[in-house]
Amino acid sequence: MRVIETRIPNVFILEVDGRKFLVTRSEYPPHYGERKFNGFKEWRLSRSKLGVLVERGIKIKIERDWKILYLGAASGTTVSHLADIADRGVIYAVEYAPRPFIGLLRLARERKNVIPLLRNAELPESYNGIVERVDLIYQDIAQKNQIEIFEENARFFLRDGGYGIIMVKAKSMDSTADPRKIYSEVMERLENNFRIINSVDLEPYHKDHIAIEVGYR
Ligand SMILES: C[S@@+](CC[C@H](N)C(=O)[O-])C[C@H]1O[C@@H](n2cnc3c(N)ncnc32)[C@H](O)[C@@H]1O
């Protein structure tokens, strides 16, 4: 087994029997059926858009001690890997659907750095006082008004100079329009309050999705 470092802490490429796997260093049990290797867990790209960004070597930045607000945590698939990366930090994980939230609770029981919040991301005031100023807001909610939701959460919680990663699903914004038109409208709107750092197509793992990285002021 060969272990290759990446630019992100606690994230590696493993070579096992001639196959390569993106993995996070983790002593915890599998959370969503991913493979476990001696001290590492497979990061399945078909299940996690952030995994695709990391695997493509995009220059995203996440530090071990970061505070992160995660909007649209679902059952915690991607949160489980972020919790491995930010092992000295904290992840405030917001999800409003009770069913996936059960999985997120299961994750939070084994991880000290995951704080699950059964809340609507449209109402950041409902978790103000629990969530502090964060270094990163990660959003994956596939909603028509998701940029407005991101802006509002940034206003409440993102520190000056903070960083955002936004997953945009074209079909959720408009099921008939050309995805490229939607992406350029989204970027234009984001430019009112943020600096666009990068945008990355997530095909073929996630159809009609892009990831946008932004800086705050
Ligand atoms: C694509 S899934 C997220 C997958 C997850 N990010 C991952 O990689 O493991 C989108 C999630 O966002 C949640 N969601 C959508 N709108 C929301 C809102 N306004 N507040 C909180 N959660 C929301 C949905 O219930 C769903 O679980």
Ligand as a Chemical Component Dictionary entry (heavy atoms), coordinates in Angstrom:
data_LIG
# 
_chem_comp.id                   LIG 
_chem_comp.type                 NON-POLYMER 
_chem_comp.pdbx_formal_charge   0 
_chem_comp.three_letter_code    LIG 
# 
loop_
_chem_comp_atom.comp_id 
_chem_comp_atom.atom_id 
_chem_comp_atom.alt_atom_id 
_chem_comp_atom.type_symbol 
_chem_comp_atom.charge 
_chem_comp_atom.model_Cartn_x 
_chem_comp_atom.model_Cartn_y 
_chem_comp_atom.model_Cartn_z 
_chem_comp_atom.pdbx_ordinal 
LIG C1  C1  C 0  -27.706 17.148 -2.125 1  
LIG S1  S1  S 1  -28.205 16.884 -0.464 2  
LIG C2  C2  C 0  -26.740 17.144 0.453  3  
LIG C3  C3  C 0  -25.705 16.049 0.405  4  
LIG C4  C4  C 0  -24.574 16.321 1.376  5  
LIG N1  N1  N 0  -24.088 17.673 1.226  6  
LIG C5  C5  C 0  -23.395 15.392 1.216  7  
LIG O1  O1  O 0  -22.521 15.619 0.354  8  
LIG O2  O2  O -1 -23.295 14.453 2.016  9  
LIG C6  C6  C 0  -29.089 18.357 -0.105 10 
LIG C7  C7  C 0  -29.590 18.422 1.323  11 
LIG O3  O3  O 0  -29.940 19.771 1.611  12 
LIG C8  C8  C 0  -31.065 19.753 2.459  13 
LIG N2  N2  N 0  -31.704 21.081 2.371  14 
LIG C9  C9  C 0  -32.299 21.652 1.304  15 
LIG N3  N3  N 0  -32.767 22.872 1.614  16 
LIG C10 C10 C 0  -32.438 23.090 2.917  17 
LIG C11 C11 C 0  -32.647 24.176 3.820  18 
LIG N4  N4  N 0  -33.280 25.289 3.427  19 
LIG N5  N5  N 0  -32.199 24.055 5.084  20 
LIG C12 C12 C 0  -31.542 22.937 5.494  21 
LIG N6  N6  N 0  -31.323 21.878 4.682  22 
LIG C13 C13 C 0  -31.755 21.951 3.410  23 
LIG C14 C14 C 0  -31.930 18.612 1.918  24 
LIG O4  O4  O 0  -32.865 18.154 2.867  25 
LIG C15 C15 C 0  -30.868 17.585 1.557  26 
LIG O5  O5  O 0  -30.632 16.693 2.623  27 
# 
loop_
_chem_comp_bond.comp_id 
_chem_comp_bond.atom_id_1 
_chem_comp_bond.atom_id_2 
_chem_comp_bond.value_order 
_chem_comp_bond.pdbx_ordinal 
LIG C1  S1  SING 1  
LIG S1  C2  SING 2  
LIG S1  C6  SING 3  
LIG C2  C3  SING 4  
LIG C3  C4  SING 5  
LIG C4  N1  SING 6  
LIG C4  C5  SING 7  
LIG C5  O1  DOUB 8  
LIG C5  O2  SING 9  
LIG C6  C7  SING 10 
LIG C7  O3  SING 11 
LIG C7  C15 SING 12 
LIG O3  C8  SING 13 
LIG C8  N2  SING 14 
LIG C8  C14 SING 15 
LIG N2  C9  SING 16 
LIG N2  C13 SING 17 
LIG C9  N3  DOUB 18 
LIG N3  C10 SING 19 
LIG C10 C11 SING 20 
LIG C10 C13 DOUB 21 
LIG C11 N4  SING 22 
LIG C11 N5  DOUB 23 
LIG N5  C12 SING 24 
LIG C12 N6  DOUB 25 
LIG N6  C13 SING 26 
LIG C14 O4  SING 27 
LIG C14 C15 SING 28 
LIG C15 O5  SING 29 
# 
